[in-house]
Each structure stands twice: as structure tokens, then as C-alpha cells.
Amino acid sequence: MKMHLFDTLGALASALDLVENELYDHHHRVAYISYRLGREAGLAHEMLSRLVYAALIHDIGVITKKEKEELLEFNFNGAQQHAARGASLLSFVPRLASLAPIVHDHHRYWNTLSRDSSGGKSFELSDILHLADRIEVVIDWQKDLFEQIPVNRELIERQRGIMFAPDLVDLFTGLSEDMGFWQALKSANIMEWLSRVFRKENEYLAPESVINVARFAAYAVDFRSQYTFAHSSGVSSLAEYTGRQLGWDEKKLYKIKIAGLLHDVGKLVLPREVIEKNGPLNARELSLVQTHPFYTGVLVKQMGDMEEVHEYASYHHERLDGSGYPFHLEGAKFTNEAQMVALADIVCALLEDRAYRPRKGRNYVAGILEEYRRGGVFSADLADYALRSLDALMEIHQQVEQDALKDYMAWNKSFR
């Protein structure tokens, strides 16, 4: 199993763009615009890479539909909180920490920040990302792109020295004359083009970095709600513990650990309003929620050579009798490894508060596991072992929740 950094960030960008159709493909396009502006500015390849990687996930801190809608306003000046949230998430991961300052300031007006102008430098990478982000937002993708160029160019130029660095606006003015630049933005091959420039074979992550990046993805999902801040960490730890007690080999345990961290990454397509709804979901909301395992599988598969991990992660709502979703797997297709993640998901969810109910106690959880054991919903051996190990699983979950709470509180504090 190998996770690739560029592929993983590209997958997360896809997830962020699926939240609301109004910004579909937004992150990929912003990454391409940033690349072209950075190249015009003469940035070295290492700086271009940092810029493009930050652009791919620049809105990772957006958690509500309202925030997403506000970002459609060209000169909206209240977006700093989501930028700070995203930067704080990135700071948890050593491999991604250098992207945090770029994301943190990507909605700052150029004329509001003091700058180091030594060596003739008049802008930061965050200024390029800010301009690229706003260039993409002003385009109406339902209308002819080329007819919009003069009006949009004038809109950008009016903010020269205010929202945007003068030198960058001048670079954009020149770039806007290149019809190939605009044609590329319409293409479905943006990520393919970017990958030719920035995807390096040596950027497959070391095992410890895979865990850190997977935890970053987990936090990006789980920290969106006060009810789920420890969920994916808990699923990962419980599934790994149970597999270890059953004598599974280290390679399999490692895959289970990563699958647990990534199992809910498909929930990035869900707005927080759905996740935290205090009451029954309507038909549309339920349908949307039940698609998240499918998106998990798609996204995890895009992250590199993920072998069975994408299946272990995306099958966590399947059941042995075919009653699960979204794939309705039955029998041997629902492997023991996938069942382990699914069982851990159930136990963790029951032990956690939700907007619509308080957390459940030991007897309730034991009753559910016993019901599953008898009903053939899971392998009798796995369900029986989970039942017999419930006290240990609850103790592990409690510790994981305490550890995750520290990170969650630090993250919250960073942008308050």
C-alpha cells in the first residue's frame, strides 16, 4: 500500500468541490491559475509546488453551506475564519505545515498586511492564491467564458493595490490575453496537466507520514462537528486493537489503521447542517448521507496505490446479509477486514454523543452487538469477540477521545 502526496491532495480537492455544485472543480482550477500566475512571476519549482499544493486544499476549513455560499461573493471580507481553520489543520502534519501560512492568508487583502519588500519582493504566495481564487469565482460557468474576459479583467484591475498586489494584477492582465490559459480552465484535464509538472515518483509517503496525512484527512472531516471530533481516530484504534488481539499480521493491521482513519473522508461532501441535524433526515438528506461510503471509496482509491484499503474504508456500512449500503454486499465479498472497520464504526458511534441523542452505555452497546451476532449481520466470530472485548474497547475509546479532544480544543482556540 502506498499513499502519494499529490494524489491525496488532489482527492481531497475533489471532495471539497463536491460539497456544493456552485463551486464544482473550484480547487483544481484555482490550483491551475495559481500555477500560471506563479510561473509568470518567475517562482522556483519548489515555491510553485508549495503554492499549488496549498491551492488544492485552500478551503479545507470551510464547514457550513453558508460559508460556501459567501465565498461566491467576489469581495466578501469575512472569510478569514475558515482560512484560519484550514491553516490550523495543516499545522498538525509536519509534511503539510509549510502550506499553513499560505492557506491562512489566502483571503487577506493585499493592502492590509505588512510585507517584507527586500529584494524587490512585493507579494507572498498567499497573495497569488487569493488572486487565483477570486479570478475563478467571478467566472460564470453557465455562460460563454470568453465573452466574460474583458469585464472580469476590469473587475480585477479595479482592485489593484487594494485586494490584490499590483505586480500580480499586472501579470494577470498579460496572462488574460492568452486564450490558451482560458481554454485550459474549461478542460477536464487540469489535474492531469498539473500532475505532469508536480507529481513526483519520490513523493510516496513513508509509513509514519501516511498515518499523519490520513489523520489530517480524518480531522478535516471529524472536527467539522463537536459530536464527531474523535470518531475516525476511535474507529482506527478499535479496529487495529481487535485485529491485533486476533493475531493479524502487521501489514494487515497497518491497512486497517489507515482505513479506519479514512473511512468517513466521503463525508467531506456533506455540509455540517446535515451532519448536526437534530432530528430525522428528510429523503434528500438521507440519500446524501448514504452516498458518503461510495465517495470514500472513490477518494481513497485516488490517493495512490491503496490496494484493499479503499474497500475496507468504503464498506463500513455494509452488512453480511446484504442489508447494508451503498453496495449491498453479501457473504465473502464483505471481508473480515471490512467487517472489522464496520464493527468499530458502530461501537464508536454508539459511545459518542450525536445531535439527536446522547451517547449509549455499556449494556445498550452489548445488546446491539449480541443482536448482530445472532442475526448474521456480521461474522459470528468477529461479533462475539467484539462483545467479549467490549470493556477493553470502551477503555481504548475513552483514551482516544481524551487525546483527540486536546487537538480539537487547540484547533478551536487557534481561530477564535
Summary of the structure (lengths in Angstrom):
residues: 416
radius of gyration: 22.7
end to end distance: 38.5
largest distance: 72.8
contacts: 1407
relative contact order: 0.11
helix: 66%
strand: 3%
